[in-house]
Amino acid sequence: MEKRRAFLKKAGLMSLGLSSLHSTDISSQQRKKLNIGIITNTVREEMQQDYKKALKMLADIGYEYIEGGVPGDDLRAHRQFLGEIGLNQIATGAGMSSLINEPEKTIQTAKALGAPYVICYYPWMSDGKNLSKDEVLKSCEHIDRIGKTIKDAGLHFAWHNHAIEFERIDGELIFDLMMENTDPALSSVQLDIYWIAKGGQDPVAYLRKYKGRYQLLHMKDMNNNRDEGMSCVGQGIIDFEPVIKAALEVGVKYFVVENERAIKGMDCARVSFDHLNRLSNKI
């Protein structure tokens, strides 16, 4: 833990302080430069209680983009509702198995919602433990094949990382192996800032190392406890300002808040938006 904290500080990723938890008033004169979105698992409980009310609250906070699952079966009605409250669905997704066996289902959902991105949230057919090089390369083949199918459908495909991809096989990081063996014309990476830091790597360095291969980021913070658990953006130890600067330099289009372990999801959504919005006015 201390070594990881020292690494984050050296890499310029330690926050100077914890943000206070308070609501954002979008009627303020702040000018938002970033395309800030949120994945709905951050407000899972609120979505289960009253999803329309929860989505309206997210729009009122200032979010313009939504990622994640859709309540109910009427996709057209849901897309219309999102439009009425000022939200746009930018991505939906599934696991590797579903995308291999029935990609059309996810493609049709994305098109019905007007979402330009399809995400593979877990690029492994196994639990991802003790990965072999053969399994990594097989996953790369799947990524390229799925990516071509989705590109042919007029959409963009991205896969999402966790800490697993920053383990090593024969001295090489799995993430690097995957980037070297997937076609950038067929897929991008939805880089998760928390998980790359949890894996002991510098998000800024990796954004720049693979310039042009990221279009969406997942923005969640790391707490200062021994478990290095998830935190709401601005309440942990990651300094997001250099991350955002590097992301904009390399072509990232959307900054998507996520904290699937948030206890009070809507409060987390507010403080995260507020922190990113303030940073966007400094950059």
Order of alpha helices (4+ residues) and beta strands (2+ residues): alpha-beta-alpha-beta-alpha-beta-alpha-alpha-beta-alpha-beta-beta-beta-alpha-beta-alpha-alpha-beta-beta-beta-alpha-beta-alpha
